[in-house]
Amino acid sequence: MTDTRTPTILPDLSQQLASLQAMIDRLTADNAALRAAPVTALKCKITDKGALSIYGLGQWPITLYRSQWDRLIPFIPEIKAFILTNAAQLTVKAPKA
């Protein structure tokens, strides 16, 4: 009696392994590049309610309405002077890497 069944052919797993290893290597390199990237630049975004949010200063955005920005922007020289006058009392936080 002869065996007429088609033999089971196993897939070539070495090609799949090489493909997966290449993917892991690429993702590892991408991850390292993201960790080594410089501090994120500041970004502006308009919220759904029409406020202006500034991203990139900390964990949370700074969000003010236009009237608040209009009051704050002319006050910037006073803020700078206050920072210089009180520099010894102010803490400087390094950005998160």
Phi, psi and omega in degrees: 000131180257151180274116183260002180288146176286131180292144178285127180254120179283142179293157178281097184287341181294326178291318178295320178298316179297320179296315179294322179295321177296320178295316179299316179298318180295315180293324177296317178295318178298317179298315179297320179295320179294322179292328182271355183296148178295168180305139182299137176292158177288143179228145177253146177212141175269128180282170178299331181268003175091015177268164178256123178251136175252120180256149174111358178270332182195199182293326183244151179286159171264119185237123176223154174279163185305317181299326178288319176297320180299327177281324185284318186302314177295341182275354184303318178302321177293323177296314179300316179297318179297319179298315180295319180294324185250023184304324182292334181267348183269140178272139176252117178264131175285143178296149178292140180277000000 
